[in-house]
Amino acid sequence: MVAHDAKDGDISRLAISRKVGQSFTIGKHVRVHVIEVTPSRRVRIGIDAPPWLHTERDDAREVKL
């Protein structure tokens, strides 16, 4: 895993490298899985999270605003 922190105001960003089939955990309740990387380098991810934790894509949220 290759990682670095980048401070952006009050937000900390961690960049990591994962292969298909690998995953990482955010906090105690969220697990992110790399499902597929296409030849055009698009990455499909799966997110396991409890139902009380709202998840939404940024581009979907921008359409609502």
C-alpha positions as CSV (number, residue, x, y, z in Angstrom):
1,M,0.0,0.0,0.0
2,V,1.3,3.4,-1.0
3,A,-0.1,6.3,1.1
4,H,0.3,10.0,1.7
5,D,-1.6,12.6,3.5
6,A,-2.7,15.8,1.9
7,K,-4.2,18.5,4.0
8,D,-7.0,20.5,2.4
9,G,-8.4,22.9,5.0
10,D,-9.9,20.7,7.7
11,I,-10.1,17.6,5.5
12,S,-7.4,15.0,5.5
13,R,-7.0,12.9,2.4
14,L,-5.3,9.5,2.2
15,A,-4.4,8.1,-1.2
16,I,-3.8,4.3,-1.4
17,S,-3.3,1.7,-4.0
18,R,-5.4,-1.4,-4.0
19,K,-5.9,-4.3,-6.5
20,V,-9.1,-6.0,-7.5
21,G,-10.4,-8.1,-4.6
22,Q,-8.7,-5.9,-2.0
23,S,-10.4,-3.6,0.4
24,F,-9.9,-1.1,3.1
25,T,-11.8,0.1,6.1
26,I,-12.9,3.6,7.1
27,G,-13.6,3.9,10.8
28,K,-15.5,1.0,12.5
29,H,-18.4,0.8,10.1
30,V,-17.4,1.3,6.5
31,R,-15.5,-1.2,4.2
32,V,-14.6,-0.3,0.6
33,H,-13.9,-3.0,-1.9
34,V,-12.3,-2.7,-5.3
35,I,-14.5,-4.8,-7.6
36,E,-13.2,-4.1,-11.0
37,V,-10.7,-2.0,-13.0
38,T,-11.6,-1.7,-16.7
39,P,-9.1,-1.4,-19.5
40,S,-9.9,2.3,-19.7
41,R,-8.9,2.5,-16.0
42,R,-12.4,3.1,-14.5
43,V,-12.6,1.6,-11.1
44,R,-15.8,0.0,-9.7
45,I,-16.0,-0.1,-6.0
46,G,-18.4,-1.6,-3.5
47,I,-19.2,0.0,-0.1
48,D,-20.4,-1.9,2.9
49,A,-22.0,0.4,5.4
50,P,-24.8,0.3,7.9
51,P,-28.2,1.5,6.8
52,W,-28.1,4.5,9.2
53,L,-24.9,5.9,7.4
54,H,-25.9,7.9,4.4
55,T,-23.7,7.3,1.3
56,E,-24.0,9.2,-2.0
57,R,-21.9,10.0,-5.0
58,D,-20.7,13.6,-5.3
59,D,-22.0,13.9,-8.9
60,A,-25.4,12.7,-7.9
61,R,-25.5,15.2,-5.0
62,E,-24.5,18.1,-7.3
63,V,-27.5,17.4,-9.5
64,K,-29.9,17.7,-6.6
65,L,-28.4,21.1,-5.5
